[in-house]
Amino acid sequence: MKTNFLKLIMPVAVVLLATGSALSTSAMNKKADTAPVQGYVHVLTEDDCDESIMCSNIEGDLCTTGSEQVFGKNPANKCTVRLFKNQ
């Protein structure tokens, strides 16, 4: 009787544990995507930019400070990545 009970309960417990793990992993990835991104404003060229306000990489309204658009740096260290206002 006890072994029949375990044979029935163990697969259900494993499925519930796997589902919970998958959901928590998905939630952790979303938080990482919405982290603030350091923004930069152009001084003279794409290569010459100064640190500015924190923005977001989630699409929405463009990130600006005053009348200047704020950009993020690409892997080549140029300020060309469009950033958006924090939600």
Sequence and secondary structure as in RCSB ss.txt:
>XXXX:A:sequence
MKTNFLKLIMPVAVVLLATGSALSTSAMNKKADTAPVQGYVHVLTEDDCDESIMCSNIEGDLCTTGSEQVFGKNP
ANKCTVRLFKNQ
>XXXX:A:secstr
 HHHHHHHHHHHHHHHHHHHHHHHHHHHHHHHHTS EEEEEESSSTT EEEEEEEBSSSSSB EETTEE EEE T
TS EEEE B   
